[in-house]
Amino acid sequence: METMSTASPVDFERYGDYTVKASRGPDGSFERPLYRFRSPLVGDPGRYHLYVSLACPWAHRVVIVRSFLGLEDAVSLSVVDPLRDGRGWAFREGDGHGPDPVNGFALLREAYEATEPGYDGHVSVPVLWDRVTGTIASNHFPSLTLDLAAAFGRDDLYPPPLRAAIDELNDHIYATVNNGVYRCGFATTQYAYDEALAVLWESLESLERRLADNGPYLLGPTLTEADLRLWVTLVRFDSVYATHFKCGRRRLVELPSLWRYTCHLYSHPAFGGTTDLGQIKRHYFGTHPTLNPTRIIPSGPVLDWPPVTSPLVSAP
């Protein structure tokens, strides 16, 4: 089991009687909670079902891999409502999301309680559900894309000769960018925010130089898992993180290599075709009351995304 936090557990966001559990360092810094379900996976088509939010970057990563590797018929998928109420992630009929077609759960929490009666931990997406055992196979977002691809014998995004370099990049991207924007947004002291913002922008500017010198991808000519992990944060950056999480020292569109890279990947159906900026903005601006008490969802910014054909279909 991978430990995501070593700080003291506290509640950082409350919605009625529902609390998202995380940790804080003594300086007011945000630390991500534990994701404790991870079972060995098998490449058995039809066995697994993904519960995701298209708003969540960790869940979006798995949706992209499912599409990129052509696993739509092997692993079914359903989407929760991007707006969380006091009970957490819920299955509701709406534009781009709907009821749970596998178990008929009304709330994602029910999947956790079916797996571990009395479960009191963090209820998160993505969740990979095992139809055979009737339990969660994995909610371990750090490894789920790699575990799922390996189960079906696919190493397209994680080729053996590049794995050491990919792993090194993944660790850096997670600490400084993926989680870095959250460390800015949920910091509760000026010191913690300033420190997190400095780390984030040092990393973004380094990645800008890397792509300018050695693109088109992070490891030159080969698209890898590291690109996938970086991209899910970049595609949300100007629309959400720059303002909502106070990360906008500069806009992503002002970093030419990173912006060109983001648009290039967006044009691929597995990337842009699984991206729903409407759900992304509804979730962030509509369900973080401490950051946006009015719940007003901004209409902009207008970004010049390239055309893409969407292959995303929710499967029973």
Summary of the structure (lengths in Angstrom):
residues: 316
radius of gyration: 18.6
end to end distance: 30.4
largest distance: 52.2
contacts: 1010
relative contact order: 0.14
helix: 40%
strand: 15%
